[in-house]
Amino acid sequence: DIQMTQSPSSMSASVGDSVTITCRASQTIDTSLNWYQQKPGKAPKLLIFAASTLQSGVPSRFTGSGSLTDFTLTISSLQPEDFATYYCQQGYNTPPTFGGGTKVEI
Amino acid sequence: EELLVESGGGLEQPGGSLRLSCAASGFSFRSYGMNWVRQAPGKGLEWISYISSSGNNMYNGDSVKGRFTISRDNAKNSVFLQMNSVRAEDTAVYYCARSLMVHAPFDIWGQGTVVTVSS
C-alpha cells in the first residue's frame, strides 16, 4: 500500500495568515492526489483533486500543487471557517490511502 | 441537491453482524461507483470498500477482507455494507462516498453512521 505522510500534524494560525500543508507519498503517484477538509462532527469535503484542480464551489484561496511524491496545500488569507482538519489522499492505486491529517487551529 | 444518507449503525457485540445502508438522491446513482470510508474515534480516515457502478467489480481493504461485503441496488439508489464477525477495532463512524470510478476522488459524502462494537 502507498503510505501518505502529512506534515505538520497540527498548526496554529491566525485569520489572514497564509498556511501550507505538505503531503508526501511513499512512491510516485503522478498527480493522483486529492485534498479534503473536515470540520468536527462533519463529513469530509473534497477541496482539490488531481493535485491542483479546485472542486466546484471551493474558494480560490485554496491552492494545490505538486507531482510524483511531494504535494502541498496552501490556504492564503485564512478565514474563520477554514479552521479544520485537512487530509490528503492518493488515488493512484488500490487501496486509496489517506494521510494522517493536519489540524489547523486558531 | 446531491445527497447521501447512511443508516443502520448502532451497538453490536464482538462477533456479531450489522448491515449499513446508504441512500442516494439528486444524481444518477447508477452512473457512479460507491465507497465506504470509516473513521475511528479521534483517528484519521480509512477507505474500506468500493463497488463499481454496475456492481460487477468490488474491492475491499485488507482490514475488512473476508468479513465485510459491499453491494448495491441501483433500482433503489442504495449501497450497503454487510459487516460480519465485527471486532472492537471496527468501532468508527462509517461514511458512504461517491466516486466516478475506483481511483477517482470522493466528491460527495454522507453524514456518517456510528458503529460501536463492544460487549
Interface residues (C-beta under 8 A of the other chain):
Chain A: D1 S32 N34 Y36 Q38 K42 A43 P44 K45 L46 F49 A50 Q55 Y87 Q89 G91 Y92 N93 T94 P95 P96 T97 F98 G99 G100 G101
Chain B: V37 G44 L45 E46 W47 Y50 Y59 G61 D62 Y95 V102 H103 A104 P105 F106 D107 W109 G110 Q111 G112
